[in-house]
């Protein structure tokens, strides 16, 4: 790569970072999900509850009532951090890692939260 190509690449990166910060975004940070009723977000939430039910050692089974709050973080895929209301009148914080182009989805954590 020539010196001029390196210079152009560096200035391009600076422009991207500057635009992101000027827009108020934090690179790599979680951003609010605007439409919690989006079918894809609902599918992520259902997946989280189903995985919790599969892993529950005591046979505790939950049913999704609704998504109360959600944030997403773009990494080498997308992390979804969703606050989920369940049929047991509790809320849970679920983190799901999703790479749809590889048909890969994983429940990273699922914990009760106090309201």
N, C-alpha and C positions, 0 to 999 in steps of 0.2 A: 504494500500500500504506500502510495507516495505521500509526501508531506502535505500537499494540498488536500488530498483525500482525508487524511487524518484531521486536518484543521476543520474541514467541512463537517466531518462526523462529530467532532467535539462541539462545534457551534450548534449543530442540530440537537444534540443532547441537552445542551444548555437551554435552547429554545423550548424544548419539550418540558423540562423541569420548571422553567420560569412560567410557562403557560399554565401548568398544573397548579403551582402555588398561587399564581395570580387569580385563579378560579376558586381559590379557597380549599382546594383538595389537598389531602395529605397522602402522598404516594405510599401505597401499600397499606393504608389505613382502612378501617371499616367505614362504609358509607350507608346511610339509611336507605332502606328499600321503600320506594314510594307507593307501590301497589301491592299490598299484602295479599290481595285476593287474586293476584296473577296465578293462572293455573300451574305455572312452573314452580312458583314459590309454595303453593299448596301441595304439589307433588313432593317437594323437598321435605316439607313438614310431615307429610304422611309417611315418607320413608324413615324419618327420624323416629317417629312413634313405633313403626313396625320393627325397626332394628332394636329399639329399647325393649319391646315385648319379647323378641327372640332371645335377648341377652339376660333378661330378668331372671335371676336365680330363684326367686321366691314365688314365681308364677304370677307376679303383679302385672296386670294387663291394663293398658291405657287405650283410650280412644281420643283422637284429636277433636277438639271442639272448635278452636280457631287459632290463628296466628295473631298474637297481640302486638308484637314488635319484631322488626327484622332489619338486619344489616348484612351487607356483603363486602367481601374483600377479594380483589383480584390478585391472585398469586400465579403459580403455574397451574391454574385452574381457578376455582372460586370457592372461598369459604363462605358459608351462610351461617350467621348467628341469629337464631330465631327464638323468641320467647313464645312458648306454646301454652295455651290453656287446654287442660285435659278434663275428661269426664269425672275425675276424682276431686274436682274443685281446687286443684293445685295448678301452679304454673311451673314450667320447666324451661331451662335454657339449653337449647340443642345447638351443637355446632356440626355442620355437615360439610365435608369437602367433596366437591363435584368437578369432574372432568368429562363433560358430555361427549366430546369427540372421541374419547377412549371407552365410553360406556362404563365409567368408573364412578362410584359414589360410596362414601364412607362416613359413618357416624363417628365423629371425633370425641364428642362428649355429650352427656345428657344428665343434667342435674336440676334438682328442685330449687326454685328461687322463692324467697319470701316476698309477699306482696304488701 
